[in-house]
Amino acid sequence: MPTFTIPKEHQALVLTAPKGPLEVQTLSTRLPVGREVLVKVEVIAMNHVDYIQLETGFHVEHYPTVLGTDVAGTIVATGSEVSQPEQIQPGTRVLAFATNFFAHSLAEFGAYQQYVIVKDWFITPIPDSLDFHTAATIPMGTWTGWAGFYTAGLTVPIAGNAAELPSDVKAANGSQAILVWGAGSSVGSSALQQASSLGYKVYVTSKSDHHESLLKIGATKAFDYRDEDVVQKIADAAIADGVSLKLAYVAVKTSIPAIDAIALANKGTDANPGDLIVVSAPLMEDADNMHAEEKGVTIKFVLTPDDDEERAKFFYWVFRIWTAEKIKSGEFVATQKSSVIEGGLSAIPKTLSVLQKYEVSREKFEFEP
Ligand SMILES: NC(=O)c1ccc[n+]([C@@H]2O[C@H](COP(=O)([O-])OP(=O)(O)OC[C@H]3O[C@@H](n4cnc5c(N)ncnc54)[C@H](OP(=O)(O)O)[C@@H]3O)[C@@H](O)[C@H]2O)c1
């Protein structure tokens, strides 16, 4: 096992007060304890929640703190109680959900720094064939995809082998479809691959440019969301394919067309209120909630278990089991292109404003700290 010299201090982009400023500062590097590992960060990937946290203080309990969630790098030290330590040792290359979300905003847990502390349930060891840039595009999408299925009430097997499908899902094979609205996105492309691995037929929407690649990673049928008849075409496809389409995963800001597609696909059937479900990764607007009610569709924001222990088990299954196994087997692939922004941590603030203003298409902004 290699040993690493851990510096006493490192550079971090610190959010000093609500809404900023964000400043590069020197922080002490703390050693991991218990179920923590210390990761030397090679690549940081930016997500929408980063500017949402900056602008609104979402999930920030106190300042100063360090934002950011997604990294790839190398473990340089582990706590004494990590689970399955043989999988995650100093020298192991990993991707990680490195976040202050469930860590009371403590600075050492946020991704925007050179060394970050991560709980062992948020990390996936990665094969040598997966480069750090590609790996860093994965963490937020993979857990948010699974959180949607958990929220929808599907049995997410939070213990055991990733190959073991929950029995209720197995029974549905071939006869049930899921609609993923916005499969061109990072979250949507993960949800697509996860639904497919559960045995569902997966209908997706994206720009037609992405259709071929989405069909290759598990989509059954792909529709262009810009087509004015898209909702009708999706409902017609479900009827023609003889599948029940009662669940949609929405990865874009409006849920309205997905609500319409699910309602239309079930018009005149004996679906009960509560059978038709839309789960939304973005927070819903009043218009989404009202439209869902009018159409008899239940809409839910994607969530993870409330209880700390259950949540840790959920994430352990997502990162240490499912994502690890499926990356290794090649059944789960990164779809977003990494766009590396020069300038390291100092380049993050201005890139946050770019991401906030413009829609990216299959791209992640990344930084080498
Ligand atoms: N609840 C949570 O915990 C959570 C976690 C992560 C993300 N989120 C939210 O989930 C959303 C997705 O995040 P992300 O990182 O996956 O986003 P992203 O990768 O930046 O998504 C961009 C993609 O959205 C697609 N898109 C835009 N408008 C669309 C439309 N009207 N119909 C269909 N597709 C459309 C575009 O696809 P094309 O290229 O095909 O045009 C584009 O590639 C964001 O709003 C984010 O804030 C929530």
The ligand as an ORCA input file, in Angstrom:
! r2SCAN-3c Opt
* xyz 0 1
  N     -32.958     17.370     -6.439
  C     -31.646     17.235     -6.469
  O     -31.032     16.825     -5.498
  C     -30.925     17.548     -7.759
  C     -29.662     16.990     -7.991
  C     -29.044     17.244     -9.203
  C     -29.641     18.079    -10.135
  N     -30.841     18.642     -9.854
  C     -31.494     19.507    -10.862
  O     -31.793     18.671    -11.984
  C     -31.660     19.398    -13.197
  C     -30.741     18.637    -14.123
  O     -29.413     18.748    -13.648
  P     -28.217     18.274    -14.588
  O     -26.960     18.575    -13.888
  O     -28.482     16.900    -15.036
  O     -28.418     19.291    -15.804
  P     -27.609     19.473    -17.145
  O     -26.781     18.275    -17.440
  O     -26.941     20.802    -17.107
  O     -28.841     19.545    -18.161
  C     -28.738     20.190    -19.377
  C     -29.591     19.401    -20.367
  O     -30.962     19.670    -20.160
  C     -31.627     19.341    -21.372
  N     -32.834     20.145    -21.532
  C     -32.961     21.481    -21.359
  N     -34.244     21.852    -21.574
  C     -34.930     20.715    -21.889
  C     -36.294     20.458    -22.192
  N     -37.203     21.423    -22.230
  N     -36.663     19.181    -22.431
  C     -35.767     18.174    -22.388
  N     -34.434     18.364    -22.108
  C     -34.038     19.627    -21.862
  C     -30.644     19.664    -22.470
  O     -30.695     18.529    -23.291
  P     -30.447     18.594    -24.853
  O     -28.962     18.659    -25.012
  O     -31.087     17.345    -25.323
  O     -31.137     19.858    -25.338
  C     -29.282     19.785    -21.774
  O     -28.329     18.856    -22.283
  C     -31.165     20.805    -12.815
  O     -32.291     21.667    -12.754
  C     -30.587     20.603    -11.402
  O     -30.641     21.779    -10.635
  C     -31.498     18.386     -8.697
*
